[in-house]
Amino acid sequence: MIKDLLRKNIRELTPYSCARDEFSGVAEVFLDANENFKTYSSYDFNRYPDPHCTLLRKQLDNKLGLPFNNTVIGNGSDELIDNLIRSFCEPKQDKIIIMNPTYGAYKVFADINDVETVFVNYKKNFEIDFPLLEQTIENENNLKLLFICSPNNPTGRAEEIETIEKIIKMFKGIVIVDEAYAEFSDKESCVKLVEKYENLVVLKTLSKCFAAAGIRAGIMISNPEIVSVINNMKAPYNVSSSTQIEALKILDQTSKIYQQRDEVIERRKRYFEKFKSLNYVKKIYDSDANFLLMEVEDSTYLCKKLQDKKIIIRNRTKDLYLKNCVRITIGSEEECLAVFDAIKGVENERK
């Protein structure tokens, strides 16, 4: 099935191969890649990085239970999203499904690859519109990929695993579940479904819960066939040595990271109630992520007033259903209090 969904040029691609792809074991002399024998760094940065991120993937298996043979590491999840679209979607012919409002990069990468986006928008309460989704799948031709962000950005809503499994069963293309914020939710991860469904891809990242947005480390989990496809078509050395080194150090601190994660969740709950107490806040949405989405009196005015205080939040007023909504990340206690006081100040000013 997977081969039938792939673009012909990707299916027939002869991947780039280096000498280290053909070698297993520990080498002592490296004279295969025209590297400089001398390093001027505290680490061997004169050598190309491991193209397969072997140690990192082993650690992801050991620490997070992400099966070694089912993972690919990307230069952020964005690279993986782009690679999936490029692998399965023929430009000017194939289509992807996204449900708005959601993460904007899905459409951006589809546009870059000249792939049409079909919108199956959420209901106004942010639930999936299953009758519309079924109708779209039945009536549209050349649908290859379907993206689900869960927990969703910017709404903060996470889907039950049974809901996503229902979509996987009804869609004949590849279902991509983006779990960038999953560590902040008590909903079950879809990683457990990877071995059950060949058309499922799960994306994770070290950017959010693991506080490593700057190193650019995204993780794709899927069946070995799709893993092989992405490995064959990705850039040969797409994840730098420094990223792999830092990621390994971060994964050694999982207990500390999960403790900090729990603190963020507790703070999210407290500030949900604090923001809710403000008259300037008209509505605040439940969140399974590390942010809160809220409707305010005037989101553009509020963002400008906060910028004047050197506080940056995200104005989502142009998104579907989100007129006058802002998205506020749950930062430190001091940062959250500063935002709360600033919004309260705007409220008092408007009385």
ZAMARGU-4260 file (C-alpha; in steps of 0.2 Angstrom, whole numbers, plus 5000, padded with zeros to 4 digits):
<rodrens>
0) 5000/5000/5000 | 5014/5012/5005 | 5023/5010/4988 | 5007/5014/4979 | 5005/5031/4988
5) 5023/5037/4985 | 5028/5048/4971 | 5036/5038/4957 | 5052/5047/4958 | 5053/5044/4976
10) 5049/5026/4974 | 5062/5024/4961 | 5075/5035/4970 | 5093/5029/4972 | 5098/5037/4989
15) 5114/5045/4992 | 5126/5033/5000 | 5142/5036/5010 | 5155/5024/5015 | 5149/5024/5033
20) 5132/5017/5027 | 5142/5002/5021 | 5152/5000/5037 | 5147/4993/5055 | 5158/4993/5070
25) 5171/5005/5077 | 5183/5013/5065 | 5200/5021/5069 | 5205/5029/5053 | 5193/5040/5043
30) 5199/5044/5025 | 5182/5042/5016 | 5173/5059/5016 | 5187/5071/5012 | 5186/5079/5030
35) 5200/5089/5038 | 5210/5077/5049 | 5212/5091/5062 | 5199/5098/5073 | 5199/5115/5081
40) 5184/5112/5093 | 5182/5103/5109 | 5173/5090/5100 | 5177/5081/5083 | 5167/5093/5073
45) 5179/5090/5058 | 5169/5074/5056 | 5152/5073/5047 | 5138/5069/5059 | 5130/5051/5060
50) 5118/5052/5046 | 5106/5040/5055 | 5107/5048/5073 | 5110/5030/5080 | 5115/5035/5098
55) 5101/5047/5099 | 5088/5035/5092 | 5094/5022/5105 | 5092/5034/5119 | 5075/5039/5113
60) 5070/5021/5114 | 5078/5019/5131 | 5071/5035/5139 | 5055/5038/5130 | 5050/5021/5123
65) 5051/5026/5105 | 5056/5010/5095 | 5073/5012/5087 | 5068/5004/5071 | 5053/5015/5069
70) 5061/5032/5071 | 5069/5045/5060 | 5077/5062/5067 | 5074/5078/5057 | 5080/5095/5058
75) 5065/5100/5068 | 5048/5093/5064 | 5046/5105/5050 | 5059/5096/5040 | 5049/5080/5042
80) 5033/5088/5037 | 5041/5094/5022 | 5049/5078/5018 | 5033/5068/5020 | 5024/5080/5008
85) 5038/5079/4995 | 5038/5060/4997 | 5020/5056/4994 | 5012/5071/4985 | 5014/5074/4966
90) 5015/5093/4963 | 4999/5100/4955 | 4991/5084/4956 | 4989/5077/4974 | 4981/5085/4989
95) 4982/5085/5008 | 4969/5088/5021 | 4971/5099/5036 | 4958/5105/5049 | 4958/5123/5053
100) 4962/5132/5065 | 4978/5123/5066 | 4997/5124/5064 | 5001/5135/5049 | 5016/5126/5043
105) 5006/5111/5035 | 4999/5123/5022 | 5015/5132/5020 | 5025/5117/5015 | 5011/5111/5004
110) 5011/5128/4995 | 5030/5127/4994 | 5028/5109/4986 | 5014/5115/4974 | 5002/5103/4983
115) 4984/5108/4985 | 4976/5110/5003 | 4959/5104/5006 | 4951/5111/5022 | 4940/5101/5033
120) 4937/5114/5047 | 4934/5110/5065 | 4917/5113/5072 | 4916/5130/5081 | 4918/5120/5098
125) 4935/5113/5090 | 4928/5095/5088 | 4931/5086/5072 | 4917/5087/5060 | 4916/5069/5055
130) 4901/5070/5043 | 4911/5084/5033 | 4927/5073/5034 | 4919/5058/5027 | 4911/5067/5013
135) 4927/5075/5009 | 4937/5059/5008 | 4923/5051/4998 | 4921/5065/4985 | 4939/5072/4983
140) 4952/5064/4972 | 4971/5062/4975 | 4970/5064/4994 | 4987/5058/5000 | 4990/5065/5018
145) 4979/5070/5032 | 4987/5081/5046 | 4980/5081/5064 | 4989/5091/5077 | 4985/5084/5094
150) 4986/5093/5106 | 4981/5106/5093 | 4990/5123/5090 | 4982/5136/5093 | 4967/5128/5102
155) 4976/5117/5115 | 4963/5103/5112 | 4970/5085/5112 | 4960/5071/5103 | 4956/5054/5111
160) 4966/5040/5104 | 4950/5032/5099 | 4945/5047/5088 | 4961/5047/5079 | 4960/5028/5076
165) 4943/5031/5068 | 4951/5043/5056 | 4965/5031/5052 | 4953/5018/5047 | 4942/5029/5036
170) 4957/5037/5027 | 4966/5027/5014 | 4981/5039/5013 | 4994/5043/5027 | 4988/5050/5043
175) 5001/5061/5051 | 4998/5065/5070 | 5008/5079/5076 | 5011/5077/5095 | 5022/5091/5098
180) 5013/5096/5114 | 5008/5078/5119 | 5019/5078/5135 | 5007/5092/5143 | 4992/5081/5140
185) 4984/5066/5149 | 4978/5059/5133 | 4985/5043/5126 | 4999/5044/5113 | 4996/5037/5096
190) 5014/5029/5096 | 5006/5013/5102 | 4996/5012/5085 | 5011/5013/5074 | 5013/4994/5073
195) 4994/4992/5070 | 4992/5004/5056 | 5004/5005/5041 | 4997/5022/5036 | 5001/5031/5052
200) 5015/5043/5056 | 5017/5051/5073 | 5028/5067/5075 | 5036/5072/5091 | 5049/5085/5096
205) 5062/5090/5109 | 5057/5109/5106 | 5042/5110/5119 | 5042/5099/5135 | 5061/5096/5133
210) 5065/5114/5131 | 5077/5112/5116 | 5069/5122/5102 | 5085/5130/5098 | 5094/5113/5093
215) 5081/5108/5080 | 5077/5090/5084 | 5061/5083/5077 | 5056/5064/5078 | 5046/5054/5066
220) 5039/5037/5072 | 5031/5026/5059 | 5032/5008/5051 | 5049/5003/5044 | 5044/5005/5026
225) 5040/5024/5028 | 5055/5026/5039 | 5066/5019/5025 | 5057/5031/5013 | 5061/5046/5023
230) 5079/5040/5027 | 5082/5038/5008 | 5076/5055/5003 | 5082/5066/5017 | 5098/5076/5016
235) 5112/5065/5020 | 5118/5074/5036 | 5102/5083/5041 | 5105/5083/5060 | 5121/5091/5066
240) 5133/5083/5078 | 5130/5097/5090 | 5111/5094/5090 | 5114/5075/5093 | 5126/5079/5107
245) 5114/5091/5116 | 5099/5080/5113 | 5108/5065/5122 | 5112/5077/5136 | 5094/5082/5138
250) 5087/5065/5137 | 5099/5061/5152 | 5088/5073/5162 | 5071/5066/5159 | 5066/5065/5177
255) 5070/5083/5180 | 5061/5088/5164 | 5045/5079/5168 | 5045/5087/5185 | 5047/5104/5177
260) 5033/5099/5165 | 5022/5095/5180 | 5025/5112/5186 | 5020/5120/5170 | 5003/5110/5170
265) 5000/5116/5188 | 5004/5134/5183 | 4992/5132/5168 | 4978/5127/5179 | 4981/5141/5191
270) 4982/5155/5177 | 4967/5148/5169 | 4957/5153/5184 | 4967/5170/5186 | 4964/5175/5168
275) 4946/5169/5169 | 4943/5182/5183 | 4948/5197/5172 | 4933/5206/5164 | 4944/5210/5149
280) 4945/5191/5146 | 4928/5186/5137 | 4932/5167/5136 | 4946/5155/5140 | 4948/5138/5132
285) 4953/5122/5141 | 4971/5117/5136 | 4981/5101/5135 | 4996/5110/5130 | 5009/5123/5137
290) 4998/5138/5132 | 4981/5145/5135 | 4970/5152/5121 | 4958/5166/5126 | 4946/5178/5119
295) 4948/5196/5124 | 4939/5213/5121 | 4952/5218/5108 | 4967/5207/5104 | 4976/5219/5093
300) 4975/5233/5105 | 4980/5221/5119 | 4995/5214/5110 | 5001/5232/5106 | 5000/5237/5124
305) 5009/5222/5130 | 5023/5225/5116 | 5025/5243/5124 | 5029/5234/5140 | 5041/5222/5130
310) 5029/5207/5132 | 5026/5197/5117 | 5010/5186/5116 | 5002/5179/5100 | 4988/5187/5091
315) 4977/5174/5083 | 4962/5185/5078 | 4965/5181/5059 | 4962/5162/5062 | 4946/5154/5059
320) 4934/5156/5074 | 4947/5165/5083 | 4942/5184/5082 | 4950/5193/5096 | 4959/5178/5103
325) 4977/5178/5109 | 4988/5163/5113 | 4999/5164/5129 | 5012/5152/5133 | 5014/5146/5151
330) 5031/5152/5155 | 5039/5155/5172 | 5029/5161/5187 | 5037/5178/5185 | 5032/5179/5166
335) 5015/5173/5169 | 5012/5186/5182 | 5019/5200/5172 | 5006/5195/5158 | 4992/5194/5170
340) 4996/5211/5178 | 4998/5219/5161 | 4981/5213/5155 | 4974/5219/5171 | 4982/5236/5168
345) 4973/5237/5151 | 4957/5232/5159 | 4958/5246/5172 | 4963/5258/5159 | 4947/5254/5148
350) 4935/5257/5163
</rodrens>
